[in-house]
Amino acid sequence: MTITEAQQAVDHWIKTHGVRYFNELTNMAILTEEVGEVARIIARKYGEQSFKESDKSDLGAELADVLFVVICLANQTGVDLQQQLLLNMERKGARDHQRHHDNEKL
């Protein structure tokens, strides 16, 4: 599935199952919540915190939740994520071509 196809699939899902998009501020709050769930899993799986009984531990599912909400925000604000990702990669390639190779910490 391309990013464009993912945007279309999410739009179709919203229109058939979700009734309508939540407004942008609500989706931003939901995105923050979903990123927090990813952070909790990372802190427990790779950091020093231990899991609690109530913790979800499916990192893939939580990352997919983040992606879904990002796609919702892109759709409702008219952003073509596929085009923007390609432009972003070009900018990073030009800007950071040698930067990371020169980083002694890496």
Biopython code that builds the backbone (N, CA, C, O; Angstrom):
import numpy as np
from Bio.PDB.StructureBuilder import StructureBuilder

atoms = [
    (1, "MET", "N", (0.848, -1.175, 0.000)),
    (1, "MET", "CA", (0.000, 0.000, 0.000)),
    (1, "MET", "C", (0.893, 1.237, 0.000)),
    (1, "MET", "O", (1.796, 1.358, 0.827)),
    (2, "THR", "N", (0.638, 2.143, -0.922)),
    (2, "THR", "CA", (1.380, 3.399, -0.939)),
    (2, "THR", "C", (0.810, 4.330, 0.131)),
    (2, "THR", "O", (-0.244, 4.057, 0.706)),
    (3, "ILE", "N", (1.506, 5.410, 0.386)),
    (3, "ILE", "CA", (0.991, 6.385, 1.344)),
    (3, "ILE", "C", (-0.293, 7.011, 0.812)),
    (3, "ILE", "O", (-1.228, 7.255, 1.575)),
    (4, "THR", "N", (-0.343, 7.271, -0.484)),
    (4, "THR", "CA", (-1.560, 7.816, -1.092)),
    (4, "THR", "C", (-2.722, 6.849, -0.913)),
    (4, "THR", "O", (-3.832, 7.264, -0.580)),
    (5, "GLU", "N", (-2.471, 5.564, -1.131)),
    (5, "GLU", "CA", (-3.524, 4.563, -0.938)),
    (5, "GLU", "C", (-3.949, 4.489, 0.526)),
    (5, "GLU", "O", (-5.127, 4.293, 0.823)),
    (6, "ALA", "N", (-2.997, 4.644, 1.434)),
    (6, "ALA", "CA", (-3.329, 4.647, 2.860)),
    (6, "ALA", "C", (-4.214, 5.839, 3.193)),
    (6, "ALA", "O", (-5.170, 5.705, 3.957)),
    (7, "GLN", "N", (-3.911, 6.992, 2.634)),
    (7, "GLN", "CA", (-4.753, 8.160, 2.875)),
    (7, "GLN", "C", (-6.163, 7.925, 2.341)),
    (7, "GLN", "O", (-7.143, 8.306, 2.982)),
    (8, "GLN", "N", (-6.267, 7.302, 1.177)),
    (8, "GLN", "CA", (-7.580, 6.999, 0.617)),
    (8, "GLN", "C", (-8.327, 5.972, 1.464)),
    (8, "GLN", "O", (-9.534, 6.095, 1.670)),
    (9, "ALA", "N", (-7.610, 4.956, 1.955)),
    (9, "ALA", "CA", (-8.237, 3.918, 2.772)),
    (9, "ALA", "C", (-8.750, 4.487, 4.093)),
    (9, "ALA", "O", (-9.848, 4.145, 4.535)),
    (10, "VAL", "N", (-7.967, 5.346, 4.716)),
    (10, "VAL", "CA", (-8.409, 5.968, 5.969)),
    (10, "VAL", "C", (-9.615, 6.862, 5.708)),
    (10, "VAL", "O", (-10.566, 6.860, 6.489)),
    (11, "ASP", "N", (-9.587, 7.619, 4.627)),
    (11, "ASP", "CA", (-10.724, 8.476, 4.286)),
    (11, "ASP", "C", (-11.984, 7.647, 4.077)),
    (11, "ASP", "O", (-13.063, 8.009, 4.547)),
    (12, "HIS", "N", (-11.838, 6.537, 3.373)),
    (12, "HIS", "CA", (-12.985, 5.653, 3.148)),
    (12, "HIS", "C", (-13.506, 5.103, 4.479)),
    (12, "HIS", "O", (-14.716, 5.059, 4.703)),
    (13, "TRP", "N", (-12.597, 4.686, 5.358)),
    (13, "TRP", "CA", (-13.004, 4.142, 6.647)),
    (13, "TRP", "C", (-13.760, 5.197, 7.462)),
    (13, "TRP", "O", (-14.806, 4.921, 8.049)),
    (14, "ILE", "N", (-13.205, 6.408, 7.480)),
    (14, "ILE", "CA", (-13.845, 7.488, 8.240)),
    (14, "ILE", "C", (-15.256, 7.723, 7.716)),
    (14, "ILE", "O", (-16.198, 7.864, 8.497)),
    (15, "LYS", "N", (-15.399, 7.763, 6.411)),
    (15, "LYS", "CA", (-16.698, 8.081, 5.812)),
    (15, "LYS", "C", (-17.706, 6.940, 5.931)),
    (15, "LYS", "O", (-18.911, 7.183, 5.880)),
    (16, "THR", "N", (-17.236, 5.698, 6.089)),
    (16, "THR", "CA", (-18.174, 4.581, 6.173)),
    (16, "THR", "C", (-18.380, 4.081, 7.604)),
    (16, "THR", "O", (-19.452, 3.569, 7.926)),
    (17, "HIS", "N", (-17.373, 4.221, 8.465)),
    (17, "HIS", "CA", (-17.476, 3.714, 9.831)),
    (17, "HIS", "C", (-17.409, 4.819, 10.881)),
    (17, "HIS", "O", (-18.001, 4.697, 11.954)),
    (18, "GLY", "N", (-16.713, 5.859, 10.582)),
    (18, "GLY", "CA", (-16.479, 6.895, 11.587)),
    (18, "GLY", "C", (-17.433, 8.062, 11.503)),
    (18, "GLY", "O", (-17.350, 8.976, 12.324)),
    (19, "VAL", "N", (-18.329, 8.064, 10.548)),
    (19, "VAL", "CA", (-19.309, 9.124, 10.307)),
    (19, "VAL", "C", (-18.644, 10.367, 9.741)),
    (19, "VAL", "O", (-19.001, 10.817, 8.651)),
    (20, "ARG", "N", (-17.683, 10.929, 10.466)),
    (20, "ARG", "CA", (-16.949, 12.110, 9.985)),
    (20, "ARG", "C", (-15.627, 12.181, 10.735)),
    (20, "ARG", "O", (-15.424, 11.474, 11.722)),
    (21, "TYR", "N", (-14.738, 13.030, 10.263)),
    (21, "TYR", "CA", (-13.480, 13.263, 10.969)),
    (21, "TYR", "C", (-13.767, 14.036, 12.252)),
    (21, "TYR", "O", (-14.628, 14.916, 12.272)),
    (22, "PHE", "N", (-13.041, 13.707, 13.327)),
    (22, "PHE", "CA", (-13.035, 14.585, 14.490)),
    (22, "PHE", "C", (-12.365, 15.883, 14.046)),
    (22, "PHE", "O", (-11.612, 15.878, 13.073)),
    (23, "ASN", "N", (-12.620, 16.978, 14.728)),
    (23, "ASN", "CA", (-11.960, 18.219, 14.306)),
    (23, "ASN", "C", (-10.456, 18.124, 14.567)),
    (23, "ASN", "O", (-9.987, 17.238, 15.281)),
    (24, "GLU", "N", (-9.728, 19.042, 13.983)),
    (24, "GLU", "CA", (-8.268, 18.998, 14.016)),
    (24, "GLU", "C", (-7.718, 19.032, 15.441)),
    (24, "GLU", "O", (-6.759, 18.325, 15.749)),
    (25, "LEU", "N", (-8.310, 19.840, 16.305)),
    (25, "LEU", "CA", (-7.821, 19.915, 17.685)),
    (25, "LEU", "C", (-8.056, 18.604, 18.429)),
    (25, "LEU", "O", (-7.206, 18.166, 19.203)),
    (26, "THR", "N", (-9.201, 17.982, 18.196)),
    (26, "THR", "CA", (-9.472, 16.686, 18.811)),
    (26, "THR", "C", (-8.483, 15.653, 18.301)),
    (26, "THR", "O", (-7.938, 14.879, 19.087)),
    (27, "ASN", "N", (-8.244, 15.628, 16.994)),
    (27, "ASN", "CA", (-7.283, 14.666, 16.444)),
    (27, "ASN", "C", (-5.874, 14.927, 16.953)),
    (27, "ASN", "O", (-5.104, 13.985, 17.139)),
    (28, "MET", "N", (-5.523, 16.185, 17.183)),
    (28, "MET", "CA", (-4.201, 16.483, 17.746)),
    (28, "MET", "C", (-4.095, 15.924, 19.154)),
    (28, "MET", "O", (-3.056, 15.382, 19.528)),
    (29, "ALA", "N", (-5.153, 16.050, 19.934)),
    (29, "ALA", "CA", (-5.155, 15.487, 21.284)),
    (29, "ALA", "C", (-5.075, 13.960, 21.233)),
    (29, "ALA", "O", (-4.359, 13.345, 22.023)),
    (30, "ILE", "N", (-5.810, 13.355, 20.306)),
    (30, "ILE", "CA", (-5.761, 11.902, 20.154)),
    (30, "ILE", "C", (-4.362, 11.455, 19.738)),
    (30, "ILE", "O", (-3.860, 10.446, 20.235)),
    (31, "LEU", "N", (-3.730, 12.200, 18.829)),
    (31, "LEU", "CA", (-2.371, 11.872, 18.408)),
    (31, "LEU", "C", (-1.410, 11.916, 19.594)),
    (31, "LEU", "O", (-0.559, 11.039, 19.745)),
    (32, "THR", "N", (-1.549, 12.924, 20.420)),
    (32, "THR", "CA", (-0.696, 13.042, 21.608)),
    (32, "THR", "C", (-0.896, 11.846, 22.526)),
    (32, "THR", "O", (0.068, 11.300, 23.063)),
    (33, "GLU", "N", (-2.139, 11.443, 22.704)),
    (33, "GLU", "CA", (-2.450, 10.273, 23.533)),
    (33, "GLU", "C", (-1.813, 9.010, 22.949)),
    (33, "GLU", "O", (-1.220, 8.217, 23.681)),
    (34, "GLU", "N", (-1.934, 8.826, 21.650)),
    (34, "GLU", "CA", (-1.376, 7.627, 21.003)),
    (34, "GLU", "C", (0.149, 7.609, 21.084)),
    (34, "GLU", "O", (0.747, 6.558, 21.313)),
    (35, "VAL", "N", (0.772, 8.761, 20.900)),
    (35, "VAL", "CA", (2.238, 8.834, 21.027)),
    (35, "VAL", "C", (2.646, 8.502, 22.453)),
    (35, "VAL", "O", (3.672, 7.856, 22.669)),
    (36, "GLY", "N", (1.858, 8.934, 23.425)),
    (36, "GLY", "CA", (2.126, 8.586, 24.820)),
    (36, "GLY", "C", (2.079, 7.084, 25.045)),
    (36, "GLY", "O", (2.875, 6.547, 25.815)),
    (37, "GLU", "N", (1.151, 6.399, 24.377)),
    (37, "GLU", "CA", (1.066, 4.942, 24.507)),
    (37, "GLU", "C", (2.304, 4.270, 23.907)),
    (37, "GLU", "O", (2.799, 3.280, 24.447)),
    (38, "VAL", "N", (2.798, 4.804, 22.799)),
    (38, "VAL", "CA", (4.046, 4.288, 22.213)),
    (38, "VAL", "C", (5.197, 4.517, 23.196)),
    (38, "VAL", "O", (6.019, 3.629, 23.421)),
    (39, "ALA", "N", (5.243, 5.708, 23.771)),
    (39, "ALA", "CA", (6.312, 6.034, 24.722)),
    (39, "ALA", "C", (6.288, 5.106, 25.925)),
    (39, "ALA", "O", (7.341, 4.683, 26.401)),
    (40, "ARG", "N", (5.100, 4.784, 26.422)),
    (40, "ARG", "CA", (4.982, 3.893, 27.571)),
    (40, "ARG", "C", (5.567, 2.510, 27.239)),
    (40, "ARG", "O", (6.301, 1.930, 28.039)),
    (41, "ILE", "N", (5.234, 2.001, 26.067)),
    (41, "ILE", "CA", (5.763, 0.689, 25.673)),
    (41, "ILE", "C", (7.278, 0.730, 25.525)),
    (41, "ILE", "O", (7.973, -0.166, 26.003)),
    (42, "ILE", "N", (7.788, 1.754, 24.871)),
    (42, "ILE", "CA", (9.239, 1.891, 24.674)),
    (42, "ILE", "C", (9.947, 1.994, 26.029)),
    (42, "ILE", "O", (10.985, 1.367, 26.239)),
    (43, "ALA", "N", (9.379, 2.792, 26.951)),
    (43, "ALA", "CA", (9.993, 2.954, 28.275)),
    (43, "ALA", "C", (10.056, 1.638, 29.027)),
    (43, "ALA", "O", (11.010, 1.376, 29.760)),
    (44, "ARG", "N", (9.036, 0.812, 28.841)),
    (44, "ARG", "CA", (8.994, -0.445, 29.575)),
    (44, "ARG", "C", (9.786, -1.555, 28.878)),
    (44, "ARG", "O", (10.425, -2.376, 29.536)),
    (45, "LYS", "N", (9.739, -1.574, 27.557)),
    (45, "LYS", "CA", (10.418, -2.648, 26.823)),
    (45, "LYS", "C", (11.914, -2.378, 26.670)),
    (45, "LYS", "O", (12.723, -3.299, 26.784)),
    (46, "TYR", "N", (12.285, -1.126, 26.412)),
    (46, "TYR", "CA", (13.692, -0.805, 26.141)),
    (46, "TYR", "C", (14.324, 0.052, 27.229)),
    (46, "TYR", "O", (15.547, 0.171, 27.298)),
    (47, "GLY", "N", (13.499, 0.645, 28.073)),
    (47, "GLY", "CA", (14.001, 1.484, 29.155)),
    (47, "GLY", "C", (14.036, 0.724, 30.464)),
    (47, "GLY", "O", (14.063, -0.506, 30.490)),
    (48, "GLU", "N", (14.034, 1.466, 31.532)),
    (48, "GLU", "CA", (14.219, 0.873, 32.846)),
    (48, "GLU", "C", (12.917, 0.603, 33.589)),
    (48, "GLU", "O", (12.944, 0.007, 34.666)),
    (49, "GLN", "N", (11.781, 1.023, 33.044)),
    (49, "GLN", "CA", (10.511, 0.765, 33.715)),
    (49, "GLN", "C", (10.060, -0.673, 33.474)),
    (49, "GLN", "O", (10.389, -1.277, 32.453)),
    (50, "SER", "N", (9.312, -1.205, 34.419)),
    (50, "SER", "CA", (8.772, -2.553, 34.255)),
    (50, "SER", "C", (7.313, -2.454, 33.831)),
    (50, "SER", "O", (6.644, -1.454, 34.090)),
    (51, "PHE", "N", (6.830, -3.508, 33.174)),
    (51, "PHE", "CA", (5.436, -3.559, 32.739)),
    (51, "PHE", "C", (4.516, -3.722, 33.931)),
    (51, "PHE", "O", (4.869, -4.361, 34.922)),
    (52, "LYS", "N", (3.329, -3.137, 33.824)),
    (52, "LYS", "CA", (2.262, -3.339, 34.801)),
    (52, "LYS", "C", (1.221, -4.238, 34.154)),
    (52, "LYS", "O", (1.195, -4.380, 32.932)),
    (53, "GLU", "N", (0.375, -4.836, 34.954)),
    (53, "GLU", "CA", (-0.679, -5.713, 34.434)),
    (53, "GLU", "C", (-1.542, -5.013, 33.395)),
    (53, "GLU", "O", (-1.974, -5.630, 32.421)),
    (54, "SER", "N", (-1.794, -3.720, 33.604)),
    (54, "SER", "CA", (-2.703, -2.986, 32.721)),
    (54, "SER", "C", (-2.045, -2.488, 31.434)),
    (54, "SER", "O", (-2.736, -1.965, 30.559)),
    (55, "ASP", "N", (-0.730, -2.638, 31.302)),
    (55, "ASP", "CA", (-0.024, -2.137, 30.116)),
    (55, "ASP", "C", (-0.327, -2.974, 28.884)),
    (55, "ASP", "O", (-0.327, -4.204, 28.927)),
    (56, "LYS", "N", (-0.586, -2.270, 27.778)),
    (56, "LYS", "CA", (-0.623, -2.951, 26.488)),
    (56, "LYS", "C", (0.830, -3.085, 26.042)),
    (56, "LYS", "O", (1.655, -2.224, 26.347)),
    (57, "SER", "N", (1.140, -4.143, 25.334)),
    (57, "SER", "CA", (2.533, -4.296, 24.932)),
    (57, "SER", "C", (2.693, -4.515, 23.432)),
    (57, "SER", "O", (3.725, -5.020, 22.989)),
    (58, "ASP", "N", (1.700, -4.146, 22.654)),
    (58, "ASP", "CA", (1.785, -4.336, 21.206)),
    (58, "ASP", "C", (2.257, -3.048, 20.541)),
    (58, "ASP", "O", (1.452, -2.200, 20.156)),
    (59, "LEU", "N", (3.561, -2.920, 20.415)),
    (59, "LEU", "CA", (4.157, -1.713, 19.844)),
    (59, "LEU", "C", (3.661, -1.473, 18.425)),
    (59, "LEU", "O", (3.363, -0.335, 18.063)),
    (60, "GLY", "N", (3.569, -2.517, 17.621)),
    (60, "GLY", "CA", (3.111, -2.359, 16.239)),
    (60, "GLY", "C", (1.720, -1.776, 16.163)),
    (60, "GLY", "O", (1.458, -0.899, 15.340)),
    (61, "ALA", "N", (0.825, -2.249, 17.006)),
    (61, "ALA", "CA", (-0.549, -1.732, 17.012)),
    (61, "ALA", "C", (-0.578, -0.273, 17.422)),
    (61, "ALA", "O", (-1.333, 0.520, 16.860)),
    (62, "GLU", "N", (0.242, 0.085, 18.400)),
    (62, "GLU", "CA", (0.259, 1.481, 18.852)),
    (62, "GLU", "C", (0.866, 2.401, 17.795)),
    (62, "GLU", "O", (0.389, 3.518, 17.593)),
    (63, "LEU", "N", (1.917, 1.933, 17.121)),
    (63, "LEU", "CA", (2.498, 2.742, 16.035)),
    (63, "LEU", "C", (1.481, 2.921, 14.902)),
    (63, "LEU", "O", (1.399, 3.993, 14.301)),
    (64, "ALA", "N", (0.714, 1.873, 14.617)),
    (64, "ALA", "CA", (-0.326, 1.970, 13.592)),
    (64, "ALA", "C", (-1.403, 2.965, 14.006)),
    (64, "ALA", "O", (-1.942, 3.679, 13.161)),
    (65, "ASP", "N", (-1.726, 3.022, 15.309)),
    (65, "ASP", "CA", (-2.684, 4.025, 15.790)),
    (65, "ASP", "C", (-2.161, 5.435, 15.543)),
    (65, "ASP", "O", (-2.911, 6.317, 15.123)),
    (66, "VAL", "N", (-0.871, 5.644, 15.805)),
    (66, "VAL", "CA", (-0.258, 6.955, 15.550)),
    (66, "VAL", "C", (-0.361, 7.295, 14.066)),
    (66, "VAL", "O", (-0.754, 8.404, 13.704)),
    (67, "LEU", "N", (-0.009, 6.341, 13.216)),
    (67, "LEU", "CA", (-0.056, 6.566, 11.773)),
    (67, "LEU", "C", (-1.469, 6.891, 11.309)),
    (67, "LEU", "O", (-1.663, 7.784, 10.484)),
    (68, "PHE", "N", (-2.455, 6.174, 11.833)),
    (68, "PHE", "CA", (-3.849, 6.417, 11.460)),
    (68, "PHE", "C", (-4.247, 7.858, 11.761)),
    (68, "PHE", "O", (-4.858, 8.521, 10.924)),
    (69, "VAL", "N", (-3.906, 8.341, 12.944)),
    (69, "VAL", "CA", (-4.292, 9.708, 13.316)),
    (69, "VAL", "C", (-3.503, 10.734, 12.504)),
    (69, "VAL", "O", (-4.053, 11.769, 12.129)),
    (70, "VAL", "N", (-2.235, 10.471, 12.226)),
    (70, "VAL", "CA", (-1.454, 11.376, 11.365)),
    (70, "VAL", "C", (-2.107, 11.461, 9.985)),
    (70, "VAL", "O", (-2.221, 12.546, 9.413)),
    (71, "ILE", "N", (-2.529, 10.328, 9.460)),
    (71, "ILE", "CA", (-3.202, 10.316, 8.160)),
    (71, "ILE", "C", (-4.517, 11.080, 8.230)),
    (71, "ILE", "O", (-4.853, 11.815, 7.302)),
    (72, "CYS", "N", (-5.260, 10.919, 9.311)),
    (72, "CYS", "CA", (-6.493, 11.696, 9.475)),
    (72, "CYS", "C", (-6.199, 13.192, 9.416)),
    (72, "CYS", "O", (-6.874, 13.936, 8.703)),
    (73, "LEU", "N", (-5.195, 13.626, 10.165)),
    (73, "LEU", "CA", (-4.841, 15.052, 10.165)),
    (73, "LEU", "C", (-4.415, 15.527, 8.777)),
    (73, "LEU", "O", (-4.774, 16.627, 8.356)),
    (74, "ALA", "N", (-3.659, 14.708, 8.075)),
    (74, "ALA", "CA", (-3.237, 15.065, 6.716)),
    (74, "ALA", "C", (-4.451, 15.179, 5.800)),
    (74, "ALA", "O", (-4.574, 16.140, 5.040)),
    (75, "ASN", "N", (-5.339, 14.206, 5.873)),
    (75, "ASN", "CA", (-6.523, 14.227, 5.010)),
    (75, "ASN", "C", (-7.369, 15.461, 5.260)),
    (75, "ASN", "O", (-7.791, 16.126, 4.314)),
    (76, "GLN", "N", (-7.619, 15.769, 6.502)),
    (76, "GLN", "CA", (-8.537, 16.858, 6.783)),
    (76, "GLN", "C", (-7.919, 18.236, 6.594)),
    (76, "GLN", "O", (-8.633, 19.238, 6.561)),
    (77, "THR", "N", (-6.591, 18.294, 6.469)),
    (77, "THR", "CA", (-5.937, 19.581, 6.218)),
    (77, "THR", "C", (-5.390, 19.688, 4.801)),
    (77, "THR", "O", (-4.734, 20.671, 4.456)),
    (78, "GLY", "N", (-5.662, 18.667, 3.975)),
    (78, "GLY", "CA", (-5.273, 18.729, 2.566)),
    (78, "GLY", "C", (-3.808, 18.466, 2.285)),
    (78, "GLY", "O", (-3.281, 18.935, 1.277)),
    (79, "VAL", "N", (-3.144, 17.731, 3.150)),
    (79, "VAL", "CA", (-1.721, 17.433, 2.964)),
    (79, "VAL", "C", (-1.569, 16.093, 2.244)),
    (79, "VAL", "O", (-2.141, 15.085, 2.658)),
    (80, "ASP", "N", (-0.795, 16.098, 1.167)),
    (80, "ASP", "CA", (-0.444, 14.873, 0.450)),
    (80, "ASP", "C", (0.805, 14.316, 1.116)),
    (80, "ASP", "O", (1.917, 14.766, 0.836)),
    (81, "LEU", "N", (0.623, 13.342, 1.992)),
    (81, "LEU", "CA", (1.749, 12.819, 2.767)),
    (81, "LEU", "C", (2.818, 12.165, 1.899)),
    (81, "LEU", "O", (4.006, 12.272, 2.201)),
    (82, "GLN", "N", (2.418, 11.500, 0.840)),
    (82, "GLN", "CA", (3.411, 10.859, -0.026)),
    (82, "GLN", "C", (4.321, 11.905, -0.642)),
    (82, "GLN", "O", (5.542, 11.749, -0.639)),
    (83, "GLN", "N", (3.737, 12.966, -1.169)),
    (83, "GLN", "CA", (4.524, 14.046, -1.770)),
    (83, "GLN", "C", (5.397, 14.725, -0.710)),
    (83, "GLN", "O", (6.568, 15.009, -0.963)),
    (84, "GLN", "N", (4.846, 14.982, 0.450)),
    (84, "GLN", "CA", (5.599, 15.662, 1.497)),
    (84, "GLN", "C", (6.746, 14.809, 2.036)),
    (84, "GLN", "O", (7.809, 15.337, 2.362)),
    (85, "LEU", "N", (6.539, 13.504, 2.132)),
    (85, "LEU", "CA", (7.616, 12.627, 2.577)),
    (85, "LEU", "C", (8.758, 12.605, 1.561)),
    (85, "LEU", "O", (9.930, 12.638, 1.936)),
    (86, "LEU", "N", (8.414, 12.550, 0.288)),
    (86, "LEU", "CA", (9.456, 12.584, -0.747)),
    (86, "LEU", "C", (10.245, 13.890, -0.687)),
    (86, "LEU", "O", (11.473, 13.880, -0.781)),
    (87, "LEU", "N", (9.544, 15.014, -0.530)),
    (87, "LEU", "CA", (10.221, 16.311, -0.409)),
    (87, "LEU", "C", (11.090, 16.355, 0.847)),
    (87, "LEU", "O", (12.204, 16.879, 0.821)),
    (88, "ASN", "N", (10.582, 15.810, 1.927)),
    (88, "ASN", "CA", (11.318, 15.782, 3.185)),
    (88, "ASN", "C", (12.602, 14.981, 3.051)),
    (88, "ASN", "O", (13.653, 15.399, 3.538)),
    (89, "MET", "N", (12.522, 13.821, 2.386)),
    (89, "MET", "CA", (13.705, 12.994, 2.189)),
    (89, "MET", "C", (14.739, 13.710, 1.318)),
    (89, "MET", "O", (15.941, 13.604, 1.562)),
    (90, "GLU", "N", (14.272, 14.433, 0.310)),
    (90, "GLU", "CA", (15.195, 15.210, -0.529)),
    (90, "GLU", "C", (15.896, 16.278, 0.297)),
    (90, "GLU", "O", (17.112, 16.443, 0.204)),
    (91, "ARG", "N", (15.119, 17.014, 1.115)),
    (91, "ARG", "CA", (15.709, 18.066, 1.959)),
    (91, "ARG", "C", (16.724, 17.473, 2.929)),
    (91, "ARG", "O", (17.822, 18.007, 3.086)),
    (92, "LYS", "N", (16.360, 16.376, 3.578)),
    (92, "LYS", "CA", (17.278, 15.748, 4.527)),
    (92, "LYS", "C", (18.534, 15.231, 3.824)),
    (92, "LYS", "O", (19.636, 15.317, 4.366)),
    (93, "GLY", "N", (18.362, 14.701, 2.627)),
    (93, "GLY", "CA", (19.510, 14.203, 1.874)),
    (93, "GLY", "C", (20.486, 15.300, 1.527)),
    (93, "GLY", "O", (21.701, 15.115, 1.610)),
    (94, "ALA", "N", (19.951, 16.446, 1.136)),
    (94, "ALA", "CA", (20.813, 17.577, 0.784)),
    (94, "ALA", "C", (21.447, 18.186, 2.035)),
    (94, "ALA", "O", (22.640, 18.490, 2.052)),
    (95, "ARG", "N", (20.645, 18.358, 3.069)),
    (95, "ARG", "CA", (21.108, 19.034, 4.286)),
    (95, "ARG", "C", (22.044, 18.158, 5.104)),
    (95, "ARG", "O", (23.038, 18.645, 5.644)),
    (96, "ASP", "N", (21.739, 16.885, 5.199)),
    (96, "ASP", "CA", (22.452, 16.001, 6.123)),
    (96, "ASP", "C", (23.352, 14.993, 5.422)),
    (96, "ASP", "O", (23.739, 13.984, 6.012)),
    (97, "HIS", "N", (23.683, 15.265, 4.167)),
    (97, "HIS", "CA", (24.449, 14.303, 3.373)),
    (97, "HIS", "C", (25.681, 13.793, 4.115)),
    (97, "HIS", "O", (25.941, 12.589, 4.125)),
    (98, "GLN", "N", (26.423, 14.673, 4.720)),
    (98, "GLN", "CA", (27.660, 14.281, 5.395)),
    (98, "GLN", "C", (27.582, 14.439, 6.905)),
    (98, "GLN", "O", (28.431, 13.914, 7.626)),
    (99, "ARG", "N", (26.575, 15.155, 7.394)),
    (99, "ARG", "CA", (26.487, 15.523, 8.806)),
    (99, "ARG", "C", (26.624, 14.330, 9.750)),
    (99, "ARG", "O", (27.402, 14.389, 10.701)),
    (100, "HIS", "N", (25.897, 13.271, 9.510)),
    (100, "HIS", "CA", (25.926, 12.136, 10.430)),
    (100, "HIS", "C", (27.234, 11.354, 10.333)),
    (100, "HIS", "O", (27.680, 10.764, 11.317)),
    (101, "HIS", "N", (27.839, 11.347, 9.163)),
    (101, "HIS", "CA", (29.132, 10.683, 9.004)),
    (101, "HIS", "C", (30.220, 11.417, 9.786)),
    (101, "HIS", "O", (31.193, 10.813, 10.237)),
    (102, "ASP", "N", (30.038, 12.728, 9.939)),
    (102, "ASP", "CA", (31.024, 13.549, 10.657)),
    (102, "ASP", "C", (30.767, 13.601, 12.165)),
    (102, "ASP", "O", (31.541, 14.211, 12.902)),
    (103, "ASN", "N", (29.699, 12.973, 12.622)),
    (103, "ASN", "CA", (29.329, 13.016, 14.022)),
    (103, "ASN", "C", (30.127, 11.966, 14.787)),
    (103, "ASN", "O", (29.914, 10.767, 14.603)),
    (104, "GLU", "N", (31.032, 12.405, 15.630)),
    (104, "GLU", "CA", (31.885, 11.483, 16.381)),
    (104, "GLU", "C", (31.092, 10.625, 17.359)),
    (104, "GLU", "O", (31.552, 9.554, 17.753)),
    (105, "LYS", "N", (29.915, 11.078, 17.752)),
    (105, "LYS", "CA", (29.086, 10.328, 18.702)),
    (105, "LYS", "C", (28.442, 9.112, 18.048)),
    (105, "LYS", "O", (28.011, 8.191, 18.743)),
    (106, "LEU", "N", (28.374, 9.100, 16.734)),
    (106, "LEU", "CA", (27.777, 7.970, 16.019)),
    (106, "LEU", "C", (28.866, 7.009, 15.585)),
    (106, "LEU", "O", (28.575, 5.986, 14.965)),
]
sb = StructureBuilder()
sb.init_structure("model")
sb.init_model(0)
sb.init_chain("A")
sb.init_seg("    ")
for serial, (resi, resn, name, xyz) in enumerate(atoms, 1):
    if name == "N":
        sb.init_residue(resn, " ", resi, " ")
    sb.init_atom(name, np.array(xyz, "f"), 0.0, 1.0, " ", f" {name:<3s}", serial, name[0])
structure = sb.get_structure()
